[in-house]
Each structure stands twice: as structure tokens, then as C-alpha cells.
Amino acid sequence: AAPDPLDDRLVAKSYSSLRTFMGTITDARVLLGGNLANFAGVALGVIEEAIVAVEARQPILVTAGFGGAAALVARQLQIDDLRWAPRDFPTRPDDERIDNALARLDQAATAAGWDSTSAGLDPEELRQLSASHRAGEIASLVVAGLSRARR
């Protein structure tokens, strides 16, 4: 019999496979938001995308102003310490899968020698992008970063 296409393990593997494939056909990653609960992949999608990008030594532009997994990525990769946000930002469940994914991200960044300035923005611009929730500002900074990004 054929496997159930809605089997949770197959769905999770499919999401992970898609993210890995996308890392082979893209040059950079823009991260915004991301569920911190009720996710369907092996790990949080935004964190898994960050891991794939870091392993591929791709630039990552992170907007943490909307919270979610992107805010965790910004903090973990030391793009932004999120001092501008409430202490418990982003609010997240106590879930070891999130902790494990963040640890994997840290290990991948160390192994790849990943550098946030490869995204084409200086540290101040990276923090500005991270803290923003304004669409125009985000778009301007993303375009500036992508136009100057190193790969």
C-alpha cells in the first residue's frame, strides 16, 4: 500500500527536503516571523531555513520586529540582542525541539565560519532591519543588503 501522504513524519521530511532543495537554487535568505508552536516540519521552518542558508554560506537578512522564530534566529546568530524588545520576546513555548534547532544553528554557523555582514549590511543596518516592523524600511534594507551581499 502507498504511504499516507498526510503522515506527520512524511510531511516533516517533505518540508525539510524542500528547504534543503531551495538552498541549492537561491543565493540568500530573508527571514520574517515564523511559528513558534504547532509547526509541521522536523524543526521550526524559519530556523531550519536559517540552518540551510548558513551551511550553504548564504547571506541571511532577518526581520525580528514581528517576533516569531526570526527573532530567535537574530538573537542566536548575534545579529541583534533584541534589547529594544520586552525581556520575554519572542514569547515561545518550552520546547526542546526549538532549543535543539537553535543549537544546530549555532553549530552550523561556527562550522561554516558564517558572518552576518555577508548579507551586505553593516552591523547598524542589520540591527535596524532586525528591529523594524515597517514594510517600506524592511524592503529598502533588504534590497540594499542583497545588492551588496557577498557570496
Salt bridges, closest charged atoms under 4 A:
ASP7 OD2 - ARG9 NH2 3.08
ASP27 OD1 - ARG151 NE 3.78
GLU48 OE1 - ARG19 NH1 2.64
GLU49 OE1 - ARG29 NE 3.14
ASP81 OD2 - ARG83 NE 2.52
ASP95 OD2 - ARG97 NH2 2.79
ASP99 OD1 - ARG92 NH2 2.79
ASP115 OD2 - ARG150 NH2 3.42
GLU124 OE1 - ARG127 NH2 3.14
GLU125 OE1 - ARG148 NH2 2.82
GLU137 OE1 - ARG134 NH2 2.68
